[in-house]
């Protein structure tokens, strides 16, 4: 999938009356497609996939695919700790509906398998689908980290095309960029500019829900070598990014989208709404971000290299401490 680059949106799942709000979902989809993002992800962590039935997930995928042009990439999150059951999910999706452009699949959660177990898990899933697979490395949710050695073990699996990296390990990311053909996407919004600066191919960014035009501009500036201007823009976005991740995701994000009139602030338990004090800070930062003009990106500046990242990177901004 050559489109595995740029800014992707991991769509929230609008809920109304404890049901998936399909009209609101399709309205969001049209908005982000029109904003120029490179792709969409459904049923990920930000989409509250753990609180959705398998039928609802298939319905969400179909609803999003219905309102974007054929060929526009829509990735789908697939979760589970029992390898056979995850493989069966992939088989059912492809048997009874239009498959996603790719599947975003994390390491098995909770069971904390060995690196060998992780590798065998993904090998088994590759036999269940011919669609591209993007590995989701998010140890804070799964309890395990996908090591570089495991990625090397999976090099002969043609379905595995990339990684969404939420590990916070920039040195490992840089090493992967130097030695692997995999597409590497940032999944930690607060590390976005560092990640792109070392050669990352793009980001699957929850925060980009708010001003996708600014995040796309930031990506373009970094790709074209306009580092100083990208830093200025990121500094403007960073306070909001912190707030969007200082309570469990996607509670702050849905609060922000609700303030913008885009979704209702409804959840399924155990997810709950953002705290009242958090919303006060969020509303102030949201107002500032909505007033930022879209910067013009030079068409003549030099294009940054896609790979060849250095082995070390200084963190330009601290992470959110909760």
C-alpha positions in Angstrom: 0.0 0.0 0.0 2.0 3.0 -1.3 -0.3 5.5 0.5 1.2 4.5 3.9 2.5 7.9 4.6 1.3 11.4 5.6 -1.3 12.2 8.2 -4.0 9.6 9.0 -6.9 10.0 11.3 -7.9 7.2 13.7 -11.6 8.0 13.7 -13.6 8.3 16.9 -16.8 6.3 17.0 -19.8 8.6 17.6 -22.2 7.1 20.0 -25.8 8.3 20.5 -28.3 6.5 22.8 -25.7 3.8 23.3 -25.8 3.0 19.5 -23.2 3.8 16.9 -24.2 7.0 15.2 -23.6 6.1 11.6 -24.8 9.5 10.1 -22.3 11.3 12.4 -19.6 8.9 11.5 -20.1 9.5 7.8 -20.2 13.2 8.3 -16.8 13.0 10.1 -15.5 10.8 7.3 -16.4 13.4 4.6 -14.9 16.2 6.7 -11.5 14.5 7.1 -11.4 13.3 3.5 -12.1 16.9 2.4 -9.4 18.2 4.7 -6.8 16.3 2.7 -5.7 13.6 5.1 -3.9 10.6 3.6 -6.0 7.9 5.1 -8.4 6.8 7.9 -8.3 4.2 10.6 -11.5 2.7 12.0 -12.0 0.6 15.1 -8.7 1.5 16.7 -8.0 2.5 20.3 -9.4 6.0 19.6 -12.4 4.4 18.1 -13.2 2.6 21.3 -13.0 -0.8 19.6 -13.0 -2.7 22.8 -16.6 -1.6 23.4 -17.9 -2.5 20.0 -19.3 -5.8 18.8 -17.9 -7.5 15.7 -21.1 -6.7 13.8 -20.8 -3.0 14.7 -17.1 -3.0 13.6 -18.1 -4.4 10.2 -20.9 -1.8 9.9 -18.5 1.0 10.7 -16.0 -0.1 8.1 -18.7 -0.4 5.5 -20.2 3.0 6.4 -16.8 4.8 6.1 -16.0 3.0 2.8 -19.4 4.1 1.4 -18.5 7.8 1.6 -14.9 7.9 0.3 -13.7 7.3 -3.2 -12.7 3.8 -4.2 -9.0 3.4 -3.5 -8.9 5.9 -0.7 -7.1 3.9 2.1 -9.3 2.9 5.1 -7.4 0.8 7.6 -9.2 -1.3 10.3 -8.1 -2.1 13.8 -8.2 -5.8 14.7 -7.6 -6.9 18.3 -7.5 -10.1 20.3 -5.2 -12.2 22.3 -6.1 -15.7 21.0 -4.4 -16.1 17.6 -7.0 -18.5 16.1 -9.9 -16.1 17.0 -8.1 -13.1 15.5 -7.5 -15.1 12.3 -11.2 -16.0 12.2 -12.1 -12.3 12.5 -10.0 -11.6 9.4 -11.6 -14.5 7.5 -15.1 -13.4 8.3 -14.5 -9.8 7.4 -13.2 -10.7 4.0 -15.8 -13.4 3.3 -18.9 -11.2 4.1 -17.8 -7.7 3.2 -15.3 -5.5 1.4 -12.0 -5.9 3.1 -10.2 -2.9 4.6 -7.2 -1.5 2.7 -5.1 -2.8 5.5 -5.4 -4.2 9.0 -3.9 -2.6 12.1 -3.1 -5.4 14.5 -1.4 -5.1 17.9 0.6 -7.8 19.7 -1.6 -10.0 21.9 -2.7 -8.0 25.0 -2.7 -9.1 28.6 -1.1 -12.5 28.1 2.3 -10.9 27.6 3.7 -13.5 25.2 7.4 -14.0 24.4 8.9 -12.4 21.3 8.7 -15.8 19.6 5.0 -16.0 20.5 4.5 -12.5 19.0 6.2 -13.5 15.8 4.2 -16.8 15.5 1.0 -14.8 16.2 1.6 -12.5 13.2 2.8 -15.3 11.0 -0.5 -17.1 11.6 -2.5 -14.0 10.8 -0.6 -13.6 7.5 -2.0 -16.9 6.5 -5.6 -15.7 7.1 -5.5 -12.6 4.9 -3.8 -11.4 1.7 -4.5 -7.8 2.7 -1.6 -5.6 4.1 -1.0 -5.7 7.8 0.4 -2.9 9.9 1.8 -3.9 13.2 0.6 -1.9 16.2 3.4 -1.5 18.8 1.7 -0.1 21.9 3.2 -1.7 25.0 1.2 0.5 27.4 -2.0 -1.3 26.3 -0.7 -4.7 25.4 2.0 -5.2 28.1 4.6 -6.3 25.5 7.0 -4.5 23.2 7.6 -5.7 19.7 11.4 -5.8 19.5 13.5 -5.1 16.4 14.6 -8.7 16.3 11.0 -9.8 16.0 10.5 -7.4 13.1 13.5 -9.0 11.4 12.0 -12.4 12.0 8.9 -11.3 10.1 10.7 -9.8 7.1 9.6 -12.7 4.8 5.9 -12.0 5.4 4.8 -9.9 2.4 1.6 -8.8 4.1 3.4 -6.9 6.8 4.1 -3.5 5.3 4.4 -1.1 8.3 4.3 -0.3 12.0 2.3 2.2 14.0 4.8 2.9 16.8 3.6 4.0 20.2 6.6 2.7 22.1 8.3 6.1 22.6 11.6 4.5 21.6 13.0 6.9 19.0 16.3 5.2 18.8 14.6 1.9 17.8 12.5 3.8 15.3 15.6 5.3 13.7 17.2 1.9 13.5 14.1 0.4 11.8 14.1 3.3 9.3 17.8 2.6 8.4 17.5 -1.2 8.1 13.9 -2.1 7.2 11.7 -1.5 4.2 8.7 -1.2 6.6 6.7 2.1 6.6 6.9 3.6 10.1 4.0 5.7 11.4 4.1 7.7 14.6 1.3 6.9 17.0 2.4 9.3 19.9 1.2 12.8 19.1 3.6 14.4 21.5 6.5 12.8 19.6 5.2 13.8 16.2 7.8 16.3 15.2 10.7 14.3 16.5 9.4 11.2 14.7 9.0 12.9 11.4 12.3 14.7 11.8 14.2 11.4 12.0 12.5 10.1 8.8 9.2 8.7 9.9 6.8 8.2 7.0 3.8 9.9 8.7 1.5 9.6 11.7 -1.8 8.1 12.8 -2.7 11.0 14.9 -5.7 11.3 17.2 -5.0 15.0 17.8 -5.3 15.7 14.1 -9.1 15.3 14.5 -9.1 18.9 15.6 -7.3 20.7 12.9 -6.3 18.2 10.2 -5.3 21.1 7.9 -2.6 22.2 10.4 -1.3 18.7 10.9 -1.1 18.1 7.1 0.8 21.4 6.8 3.2 20.4 9.6 3.9 17.1 7.8 4.5 19.0 4.5 6.8 21.5 6.1 9.0 18.8 7.6 9.1 16.8 4.4 10.2 20.0 2.6 12.9 20.8 5.1 11.2 23.8 6.7 12.2 22.8 10.2 12.1 26.2 11.9 8.5 26.9 10.7 7.4 23.4 11.6 8.7 23.9 15.1 6.7 27.2 15.5 3.5 25.5 14.4 4.1 22.5 16.6 4.7 24.8 19.6 1.3 26.3 18.9 -0.4 22.8 18.8 1.5 21.2 21.7 -0.6 22.5 24.6 -3.8 21.1 23.0 -2.0 17.8 22.2 -1.0 17.5 25.9 -4.6 18.1 27.0 -6.0 15.6 24.5 -3.9 12.9 26.1 -3.9 13.9 29.8 -7.1 11.8 30.5 -8.0 8.4 29.0 -8.3 8.5 25.2 -10.7 9.4 23.6 -12.5 11.2 26.4 -10.7 14.6 25.8 -11.0 14.2 22.1 -14.7 13.6 22.1 -15.1 16.6 24.5 -13.2 18.8 22.0 -15.3 17.5 19.1 -18.4 18.0 21.1 -17.4 21.6 21.7 -17.0 22.0 18.0 -20.5 20.5 17.4 -19.1 17.5 15.5 -20.1 14.6 17.8 -22.0 14.0 21.0 -20.0 13.4 24.1 -21.3 9.9 24.7 -19.4 6.7 25.7 -19.9 3.1 26.6 -18.7 2.0 30.0 -16.1 1.8 31.3 -15.2 4.9 29.3 -16.4 8.1 30.9 -16.4 11.8 29.9 -13.6 14.2 30.5 -13.4 15.9 33.9 -15.1 19.3 34.3 -11.7 20.9 35.2 -10.1 19.3 32.2 -12.8 20.7 29.9 -12.2 24.2 31.1 -8.5 24.0 30.1 -9.4 22.2 26.9 -12.0 24.9 25.8 -9.4 27.6 26.2 -6.7 25.8 24.2 -9.2 24.7 21.6 -10.2 28.3 21.0 -6.6 29.3 20.4 -5.9 26.4 18.0 -9.1 27.1 16.0 -7.7 30.6 15.3 -4.3 29.5 13.9 -4.1 30.3 10.2 -3.1 27.6 7.8 0.6 28.3 6.9 1.7 28.4 3.3 4.1 25.6 2.5 6.9 26.4 0.0 6.8 24.4 -3.2 10.5 25.1 -3.9 12.1 24.2 -0.6 14.3 21.0 -0.5 12.4 17.7 0.2 13.6 15.9 3.4 14.9 12.4 3.0 12.4 9.5 3.6 15.0 7.4 5.3 18.6 7.7 6.5 17.7 8.8 10.0 20.3 9.2 12.6 20.5 6.7 15.5 19.7 9.3 18.1 17.2 12.0 18.5 16.8 14.7 21.1 13.2 15.0 22.4 12.1 18.5 21.4 9.0 18.4 23.7 8.3 16.5 27.0 5.5 14.0 27.2 2.3 14.6 29.1 2.7 13.6 32.7 -0.6 12.4 34.3 
